Amino acid sequence: MGAFVYIMSNQRYGTIYVGVTNDIVRRAWEHREGIYPGFTRRYRLHDLVWYEQHASIVDAIQREHTMKHWPRRWKTALVDAMNPDWNDLFPDLV
């Protein structure tokens, strides 16, 4: 089974969060609903604005780790390339 690296946000060029999961639909829903306390709930990061599938969870974790150390402008450039209007992609997945 594959895995995903994803970016959540609350508005275009707003606060962003980079995460990893093996179930993008479930995890995005958890962020939207504020199921777990933490960064995304505190800052109301409910929009899935970017994601990337990987063959394994190990690959996805490595990519997430790398991206978390990137400058913000590199992360926003990824979102701009895939989703220039920063629309919530969650409805497209369910």
N, C-alpha and C positions, 0 to 999 in steps of 0.2 A: 504494500500500500504506500502511496505517496505522502508527502508532507508539504506544508505551505509556509512561506514567510509572508507577512502581511503588514500593512500600515493602516492604523486607525487615526481618524482626525475628527475635529468638531466643526471645522469650517475651512474654507480655502485658505491655505497658507497659515492655518492656526496651529495649535499644539498637535504634535504627532507622536505616535507610539509604534514601535516596531516589535512584532511578536512572531511566534512560531507555533504551529499546531499540526496535528494529523487529521483534523476535521474542521475545515474552514467555515462551514455553515454553522456548526455548533458553537465554535469559538466566537465568531462574529456576533451571533445571537446573544451569547453570554455577555459580551462587551456592551451591546445595545441595551440589554436589560439591567445592567449593573449588578449581575449575580454575585461577583466577588469584589470585596473591597480592594482598593489599590489605585494605581495611577489613572487608568482609563475611567474608572467610576468617579474619582475625585475631579477630573477635568472634563467629564462628560464627553469622552471620545467615543461616539456612537456610530460614526460613518466608516465603513470599510472602503478606503479610497485606492488601495493598490494591493495586489497579491501576486505571488509567483509560486508555481508548483515545482517540487523537487522529487526526485526518484526515491529518496530515503529521508528519514527524520534526521539522520546524521548530517547529510548534505544541507538540509534546511537549517539546522542549528548552527552550522559553520557559517552559512550565509547571514543569518540573523546576527551572529556575533560580529561579523565583519561590518555589517550595515550600522550596528549600534555605535560603532566608532567612526563612522563617516561624518563629515560636516553636514549640517542641516541642508545646505543647498543641493548636495548630491541626492539626498532622499527626496526633496521636493521635485527635483528634476525627473526622478523615476516616476513619481505620480503624474507629473505634467505630461510625460511621454505616453503613458497608458491611459490616463484619465484627465485630460486637460481642464475639464470643468470641475474636477474634484467631486463628482457625483458619488453618492453612496452606491456601491456595487452589490451590496447584500441582496437587494430584491432580484437581481439577475441570477443569483446562485440558488435561490429557493424555488 
